[in-house]
C-alpha cells in the first residue's frame, strides 16, 4: 500500500505542474490579446486624430 502511494506521488506532482503550466499559458495568451487590442485601439485613435 505504501509503495503505491509513493509511486502515485510523482504522477500527482507532474499533473499539478502541467495544470499550472496550462493555466499560465492561457493567462499569457489572454494578456497578449488584451495588449494587442489596446494597442490597436490606440493606433486607430492616433490615426483618426491626425486625419
Buried (B, 14 or more C-beta within 10 A) or exposed (E): EEEEEEEEEEEEEEEEEEEEEEEEEEEEEEEEEEEEEEEEEEEEEEEEEEE
